[in-house]
Amino acid sequence: TGAQQSATVANPAPGASPDLLPRFQLEPEDVYIVKNKAVSLACRATPATQIYFKCNGEWVHQADHVTQHSTDRGTGLPVMEVRIEVTRQQVEKIFGLEEYWCQCVAWSSSGTTKSQKAFVRIAYLRKNFEQEPMAREVSIEQGIVLPCRPPEGIPPAEVEWLRNEELVDPALDANVYVTPEHSLVVRQARLADTANYTCVAKNIVARRRSASAAITVYVNGGWSTWTQWSGCSTSCGRGWQKRSRTCTNPTPLNGGAFCEGQNVQKTACTTLCPVDGAWSEWSKWSVCGAECTHWRNRECSDPAPRNGGRDCHGPELDTRNCTSELCSHAAPGAEDVALYVGLVAVAVCLVLLLLVGVLVYCRKKGGLDADVADSSILTAGFQPVSIKPSKADNPSLLTIQPDLSTTTMTYQGSLCPRQDGPAKLQLPNGHLLSPLGAGRHTLHHSSPAAEGADFVARLSTQSYFRSLPRGNTNMAYGTFNFLGGRLMIPNTGISLLIPPDAIPRGKIYEVYLTLHKQEEVRLPLAGCQTLLSPIVSCGPPGVLLTRPAILAMGHCVEASAENWSIRLKKQSCEGTWEDVLQLGAEPCTELYYCQLEAQACYIFTEQLGRFALVGESLSMAASKRLKLVLFAPAACPSLEYNIRVYCLSDTQDVLKEVIQLEKQLGGQLIGAPRVLHFKDSYHNLRLSIHDMPSSLWKSKLLASYQEIPFYHIWSGLQPFLHCTFTLERLSPSTCELACKIWVWQVEGDGQSFTINFNIAKDTRFSDWLVPDSEVGAPALVGPSAFKIPFLIRQKIISSLDPPGTRGADWRMLAQKLNLDSHLSFFASKPSPTAMILNLWEARHFPNGNLSQLAAAVAEVGKQDGALFAVSEAEC
């Protein structure tokens, strides 16, 4: 070989530059032999007359070189490239002595140049890990370190971690990281970190898995705060009282320790015994007086009543004649004259009452004027008014045709009137709603169902009918005049109140109220906006109202000024949605106003149309109420059993739709719905199932939990979001199930909140029942739609609208009814009192307490003695 090289050097290739040393453009690099595959080493130099490889200090035979000649386009110098192959057998010959290496040597007429050394190694990866992760149980928020030392290998193995067969990526979860020694570290354990962890080592040869380590994150129980002490067990003398606490702050989970200590404390107590009062001895008789009588007295002081004891019964003063009826009296004086004058006054009052009775009787016989209600309203407390039909010869009287299909309900009550002025409301000397056995007044419900086909037929001719839902399930309609009325969609909390005189006299409107499903109406939402209420239409649009109607519907927002910006949206005739009111700000128009309460909102509107409540969160603390509802089949004919968990907006209409849907699927409600406060934290909702008896049931869910994306829930446009847990019975005879379903929203800082659903043990499928639905009349027309009788309402309005002395007017009534935050809106209307009473009707129908309203009105009347003065004689 040396002779060949010398000859080659002595006879350089044509065109070689005699003045340049070779320069390597490509040098050999380190390689690994995988299994029995040979590897290739290459080098390229210019200008070069010869290139040879030297491996472990020995020249490689010329026949083992593959040579390729070319010319550098830039310099025109010759380029030579040489390749050789190295086999596993060549490397193994020197294995254990030293590492196998190869190097290129290039020649030119000016001399030689050597390349870098390239090492050739045999790649491998052992099977056994030097250290594997071990199973552990850790407390929540405790740190976790899972060590892993991969098997020996060339090249060294790379390590990655799996959690329930899913790759752990520290870039996506700031709570975890991997150390340079390949250990997995969890900074603060969370419930979601309960899983099986596997260490995986891999290189170019193979991939090895460690044994899985089960990590269980448990929660130790904590005591709640003590309840208030109970009342003393005895009403008199020595007894005991107790207080309690529960191990629910937090509840122990995953085998966490139960709270230590007592959950009930008792202590002794002493209650003072009541002492009933008793009379002292009678005093001596007094001296006989000018009126031929003397007297004696006694006191309730032997003993005096104390500690709630009863007072003495009987007279404390005793008077009797002291002259054996032989006393003579002086001539009539001033006191006798006063007595005679009083008797004459009583006689005059009786005559006047007789005349009033005759006039009332004549008016009843002759009919009522068009604007005058039945006079019997003056003898009945807050009760509806019945309107009498007019006579045929008096066309100016109000005529209402009887409805033979109506149902009837009866109200009783009494009210003692004063006749001293139409502008003052008269109240009785006693309870405003005291019963009156003889007074009965009948009111009628309308029956729009009988006219449903005609109404829908007329409605179908209108252009706006195309956007209304079909069917009567989510629709109510009726015919109304100036007496007003109410439309309600049963079981949804949605109603429309048309107050008296909202419709001009002489006009008759056919009004509808509809509930839209979200998929029927496209409501565009931007940014963090979310739908907070159902989408409701009332119409027909463009109808003229002289008083605001009140649209009531539910919502699912936990309202606070610092967390929410809430707007009332209305769809225009062109189909675009416009902001007509921002809640909490001064209204820019008098056409709309909205009162937002904890569960419902009440919208005052003088223009009917399509409405929705939309919110935009101002901070991550903003939250919506979700209603979590569980359904399962009523029977279990196969081994599989499905539990469906719905995450709904907390409004009645959505729950109604889901119950109807589940009835079609054969599902029944499990337990009572629960409420979850879903925050605007961009974190998804997770659901998992736990604590099933493994000997009876198994879950077919492959992952440890299911997840509903945050934006699917937050927008509110997907009403029936749910997850299904499929379970399998291990025996056909199994008919009992006990488990827990966790629902939580993972927060960015690792904190979580959990709602537990417990399906009680020993509960059989046939015992799970769906609650009965509500029943309600969809339309009420005229007096039957209101709890406050029309004439009483008018009296209250005329009495409280004018400013009163010492503030005894509509402002005080608003304060008594906790509506004083809306005084500016009420003041902007011609009759503030009417607005207050309309809102009371919208909030409290049909179960409102008239006695409480009457008490509030009476409290206002006490501030002005001339307003509600009534005597027993007038009753």
Secondary structure in CASP SS format (residue, H / E / C, confidence):
PFRMAT SS
TARGET T0000
AUTHOR 0000-0000-0000
METHOD secondary structure of the structure
MODEL  1
T C 1.00
G H 1.00
A H 1.00
Q H 1.00
Q H 1.00
S H 1.00
A H 1.00
T H 1.00
V H 1.00
A H 1.00
N C 1.00
P C 1.00
A C 1.00
P C 1.00
G C 1.00
A C 1.00
S C 1.00
P C 1.00
D C 1.00
L C 1.00
L C 1.00
P C 1.00
R E 1.00
F E 1.00
Q E 1.00
L E 1.00
E C 1.00
P C 1.00
E C 1.00
D C 1.00
V E 1.00
Y E 1.00
I E 1.00
V E 1.00
K C 1.00
N C 1.00
K C 1.00
A C 1.00
V E 1.00
S E 1.00
L E 1.00
A E 1.00
C E 1.00
R E 1.00
A E 1.00
T E 1.00
P C 1.00
A C 1.00
T C 1.00
Q E 1.00
I E 1.00
Y E 1.00
F E 1.00
K E 1.00
C E 1.00
N C 1.00
G C 1.00
E E 1.00
W E 1.00
V C 1.00
H C 1.00
Q H 1.00
A H 1.00
D H 1.00
H C 1.00
V E 1.00
T E 1.00
Q E 1.00
H E 1.00
S E 1.00
T E 1.00
D C 1.00
R C 1.00
G C 1.00
T C 1.00
G C 1.00
L C 1.00
P E 1.00
V E 1.00
M E 1.00
E E 1.00
V E 1.00
R E 1.00
I E 1.00
E E 1.00
V E 1.00
T C 1.00
R H 1.00
Q H 1.00
Q H 1.00
V H 1.00
E H 1.00
K H 1.00
I C 1.00
F C 1.00
G C 1.00
L C 1.00
E C 1.00
E C 1.00
Y E 1.00
W E 1.00
C E 1.00
Q E 1.00
C E 1.00
V E 1.00
A E 1.00
W E 1.00
S E 1.00
S C 1.00
S C 1.00
G E 1.00
T E 1.00
T E 1.00
K E 1.00
S C 1.00
Q C 1.00
K C 1.00
A E 1.00
F E 1.00
V E 1.00
R E 1.00
I E 1.00
A E 1.00
Y E 1.00
L E 1.00
R C 1.00
K C 1.00
N C 1.00
F C 1.00
E C 1.00
Q E 1.00
E C 1.00
P C 1.00
M C 1.00
A C 1.00
R E 1.00
E E 1.00
V E 1.00
S E 1.00
I C 1.00
E C 1.00
Q C 1.00
G C 1.00
I E 1.00
V E 1.00
L E 1.00
P C 1.00
C C 1.00
R E 1.00
P C 1.00
P C 1.00
E C 1.00
G E 1.00
I E 1.00
P C 1.00
P C 1.00
A C 1.00
E E 1.00
V E 1.00
E E 1.00
W E 1.00
L E 1.00
R E 1.00
N C 1.00
E C 1.00
E E 1.00
L E 1.00
V C 1.00
D C 1.00
P C 1.00
A C 1.00
L C 1.00
D C 1.00
A C 1.00
N C 1.00
V E 1.00
Y E 1.00
V E 1.00
T C 1.00
P C 1.00
E C 1.00
H C 1.00
S C 1.00
L E 1.00
V E 1.00
V E 1.00
R C 1.00
Q C 1.00
A C 1.00
R C 1.00
L H 1.00
A H 1.00
D H 1.00
T C 1.00
A E 1.00
N E 1.00
Y E 1.00
T E 1.00
C E 1.00
V E 1.00
A E 1.00
K E 1.00
N C 1.00
I C 1.00
V C 1.00
A C 1.00
R E 1.00
R E 1.00
R E 1.00
S C 1.00
A C 1.00
S C 1.00
A E 1.00
A E 1.00
I E 1.00
T E 1.00
V E 1.00
Y E 1.00
V E 1.00
N C 1.00
G C 1.00
G C 1.00
W C 1.00
S C 1.00
T C 1.00
W C 1.00
T C 1.00
Q C 1.00
W C 1.00
S C 1.00
G C 1.00
C C 1.00
S C 1.00
T C 1.00
S C 1.00
C C 1.00
G E 1.00
R E 1.00
G E 1.00
W E 1.00
Q E 1.00
K E 1.00
R E 1.00
S E 1.00
R C 1.00
T C 1.00
C C 1.00
T C 1.00
N C 1.00
P C 1.00
T C 1.00
P C 1.00
L E 1.00
N C 1.00
G C 1.00
G C 1.00
A C 1.00
F C 1.00
C C 1.00
E C 1.00
G C 1.00
Q C 1.00
N C 1.00
V E 1.00
Q E 1.00
K E 1.00
T E 1.00
A E 1.00
C E 1.00
T E 1.00
T E 1.00
L C 1.00
C C 1.00
P C 1.00
V E 1.00
D C 1.00
G C 1.00
A C 1.00
W C 1.00
S C 1.00
E C 1.00
W C 1.00
S C 1.00
K C 1.00
W C 1.00
S C 1.00
V C 1.00
C C 1.00
G C 1.00
A C 1.00
E C 1.00
C C 1.00
T E 1.00
H E 1.00
W E 1.00
R E 1.00
N E 1.00
R C 1.00
E C 1.00
C C 1.00
S C 1.00
D C 1.00
P C 1.00
A C 1.00
P C 1.00
R E 1.00
N C 1.00
G C 1.00
G C 1.00
R C 1.00
D C 1.00
C C 1.00
H C 1.00
G C 1.00
P C 1.00
E C 1.00
L E 1.00
D E 1.00
T E 1.00
R E 1.00
N E 1.00
C C 1.00
T C 1.00
S C 1.00
E C 1.00
L C 1.00
C C 1.00
S C 1.00
H C 1.00
A C 1.00
A C 1.00
P C 1.00
G C 1.00
A H 1.00
E H 1.00
D H 1.00
V H 1.00
A H 1.00
L H 1.00
Y H 1.00
V H 1.00
G H 1.00
L H 1.00
V H 1.00
A H 1.00
V H 1.00
A H 1.00
V H 1.00
C H 1.00
L H 1.00
V H 1.00
L H 1.00
L H 1.00
L H 1.00
L H 1.00
V H 1.00
G H 1.00
V H 1.00
L H 1.00
V H 1.00
Y H 1.00
C H 1.00
R H 1.00
K H 1.00
K H 1.00
G H 1.00
G C 1.00
L C 1.00
D C 1.00
A C 1.00
D C 1.00
V C 1.00
A C 1.00
D C 1.00
S H 1.00
S H 1.00
I H 1.00
L H 1.00
T H 1.00
A C 1.00
G C 1.00
F C 1.00
Q C 1.00
P C 1.00
V C 1.00
S C 1.00
I C 1.00
K C 1.00
P C 1.00
S C 1.00
K C 1.00
A C 1.00
D C 1.00
N C 1.00
P C 1.00
S C 1.00
L C 1.00
L C 1.00
T C 1.00
I C 1.00
Q C 1.00
P C 1.00
D C 1.00
L C 1.00
S C 1.00
T C 1.00
T C 1.00
T E 1.00
M E 1.00
T E 1.00
Y E 1.00
Q C 1.00
G C 1.00
S C 1.00
L C 1.00
C C 1.00
P C 1.00
R C 1.00
Q C 1.00
D C 1.00
G C 1.00
P C 1.00
A C 1.00
K C 1.00
L C 1.00
Q C 1.00
L C 1.00
P C 1.00
N C 1.00
G C 1.00
H C 1.00
L C 1.00
L C 1.00
S C 1.00
P C 1.00
L C 1.00
G C 1.00
A C 1.00
G C 1.00
R C 1.00
H E 1.00
T E 1.00
L E 1.00
H E 1.00
H C 1.00
S C 1.00
S C 1.00
P H 1.00
A H 1.00
A H 1.00
E H 1.00
G H 1.00
A H 1.00
D H 1.00
F H 1.00
V H 1.00
A H 1.00
R H 1.00
L H 1.00
S C 1.00
T C 1.00
Q C 1.00
S H 1.00
Y H 1.00
F H 1.00
R H 1.00
S H 1.00
L C 1.00
P C 1.00
R C 1.00
G C 1.00
N C 1.00
T C 1.00
N C 1.00
M E 1.00
A E 1.00
Y E 1.00
G E 1.00
T E 1.00
F E 1.00
N C 1.00
F C 1.00
L C 1.00
G C 1.00
G E 1.00
R E 1.00
L E 1.00
M E 1.00
I E 1.00
P C 1.00
N C 1.00
T C 1.00
G C 1.00
I E 1.00
S E 1.00
L E 1.00
L E 1.00
I E 1.00
P C 1.00
P C 1.00
D C 1.00
A C 1.00
I C 1.00
P C 1.00
R C 1.00
G C 1.00
K C 1.00
I C 1.00
Y E 1.00
E E 1.00
V E 1.00
Y E 1.00
L E 1.00
T E 1.00
L E 1.00
H E 1.00
K C 1.00
Q C 1.00
E C 1.00
E C 1.00
V C 1.00
R C 1.00
L C 1.00
P C 1.00
L C 1.00
A C 1.00
G C 1.00
C C 1.00
Q E 1.00
T E 1.00
L E 1.00
L C 1.00
S C 1.00
P C 1.00
I E 1.00
V E 1.00
S E 1.00
C E 1.00
G E 1.00
P C 1.00
P C 1.00
G C 1.00
V C 1.00
L C 1.00
L C 1.00
T C 1.00
R C 1.00
P C 1.00
A E 1.00
I E 1.00
L E 1.00
A E 1.00
M E 1.00
G E 1.00
H C 1.00
C C 1.00
V E 1.00
E C 1.00
A C 1.00
S C 1.00
A C 1.00
E C 1.00
N C 1.00
W E 1.00
S E 1.00
I E 1.00
R E 1.00
L E 1.00
K E 1.00
K E 1.00
Q E 1.00
S C 1.00
C C 1.00
E C 1.00
G C 1.00
T C 1.00
W E 1.00
E E 1.00
D E 1.00
V E 1.00
L E 1.00
Q E 1.00
L C 1.00
G C 1.00
A C 1.00
E C 1.00
P C 1.00
C C 1.00
T C 1.00
E C 1.00
L C 1.00
Y E 1.00
Y E 1.00
C E 1.00
Q E 1.00
L E 1.00
E C 1.00
A C 1.00
Q C 1.00
A E 1.00
C E 1.00
Y E 1.00
I E 1.00
F E 1.00
T E 1.00
E C 1.00
Q C 1.00
L C 1.00
G C 1.00
R E 1.00
F E 1.00
A E 1.00
L E 1.00
V E 1.00
G E 1.00
E E 1.00
S E 1.00
L C 1.00
S C 1.00
M C 1.00
A C 1.00
A C 1.00
S E 1.00
K E 1.00
R E 1.00
L E 1.00
K E 1.00
L E 1.00
V E 1.00
L E 1.00
F E 1.00
A E 1.00
P E 1.00
A C 1.00
A C 1.00
C C 1.00
P C 1.00
S C 1.00
L C 1.00
E E 1.00
Y E 1.00
N E 1.00
I E 1.00
R E 1.00
V E 1.00
Y E 1.00
C E 1.00
L E 1.00
S E 1.00
D C 1.00
T C 1.00
Q H 1.00
D H 1.00
V H 1.00
L H 1.00
K H 1.00
E H 1.00
V H 1.00
I H 1.00
Q H 1.00
L H 1.00
E H 1.00
K H 1.00
Q H 1.00
L H 1.00
G C 1.00
G E 1.00
Q E 1.00
L E 1.00
I C 1.00
G C 1.00
A C 1.00
P C 1.00
R E 1.00
V E 1.00
L E 1.00
H E 1.00
F E 1.00
K E 1.00
D C 1.00
S C 1.00
Y C 1.00
H C 1.00
N C 1.00
L E 1.00
R E 1.00
L E 1.00
S E 1.00
I E 1.00
H E 1.00
D C 1.00
M C 1.00
P C 1.00
S C 1.00
S C 1.00
L C 1.00
W E 1.00
K E 1.00
S E 1.00
K C 1.00
L C 1.00
L C 1.00
A C 1.00
S C 1.00
Y C 1.00
Q E 1.00
E E 1.00
I E 1.00
P C 1.00
F H 1.00
Y H 1.00
H H 1.00
I H 1.00
W H 1.00
S C 1.00
G C 1.00
L C 1.00
Q C 1.00
P C 1.00
F C 1.00
L C 1.00
H E 1.00
C E 1.00
T E 1.00
F E 1.00
T E 1.00
L E 1.00
E E 1.00
R E 1.00
L C 1.00
S C 1.00
P C 1.00
S C 1.00
T C 1.00
C C 1.00
E C 1.00
L C 1.00
A C 1.00
C C 1.00
K E 1.00
I E 1.00
W E 1.00
V E 1.00
W E 1.00
Q E 1.00
V C 1.00
E C 1.00
G C 1.00
D C 1.00
G C 1.00
Q C 1.00
S C 1.00
F C 1.00
T E 1.00
I E 1.00
N E 1.00
F E 1.00
N E 1.00
I C 1.00
A C 1.00
K C 1.00
D C 1.00
T C 1.00
R C 1.00
F H 1.00
S H 1.00
D H 1.00
W C 1.00
L C 1.00
V C 1.00
P C 1.00
D C 1.00
S C 1.00
E C 1.00
V C 1.00
G C 1.00
A C 1.00
P C 1.00
A E 1.00
L E 1.00
V E 1.00
G H 1.00
P H 1.00
S H 1.00
A H 1.00
F C 1.00
K C 1.00
I C 1.00
P C 1.00
F H 1.00
L H 1.00
I H 1.00
R H 1.00
Q H 1.00
K H 1.00
I H 1.00
I H 1.00
S H 1.00
S H 1.00
L H 1.00
D C 1.00
P C 1.00
P C 1.00
G C 1.00
T H 1.00
R H 1.00
G H 1.00
A C 1.00
D C 1.00
W H 1.00
R H 1.00
M H 1.00
L H 1.00
A H 1.00
Q H 1.00
K H 1.00
L C 1.00
N C 1.00
L C 1.00
D H 1.00
S H 1.00
H H 1.00
L H 1.00
S H 1.00
F H 1.00
F H 1.00
A H 1.00
S C 1.00
K C 1.00
P C 1.00
S C 1.00
P H 1.00
T H 1.00
A H 1.00
M H 1.00
I H 1.00
L H 1.00
N H 1.00
L H 1.00
W H 1.00
E H 1.00
A H 1.00
R H 1.00
H H 1.00
F C 1.00
P C 1.00
N C 1.00
G C 1.00
N C 1.00
L H 1.00
S H 1.00
Q H 1.00
L H 1.00
A H 1.00
A H 1.00
A H 1.00
V H 1.00
A H 1.00
E H 1.00
V H 1.00
G H 1.00
K H 1.00
Q C 1.00
D C 1.00
G C 1.00
A C 1.00
L C 1.00
F C 1.00
A C 1.00
V C 1.00
S C 1.00
E H 1.00
A H 1.00
E H 1.00
C C 1.00
END
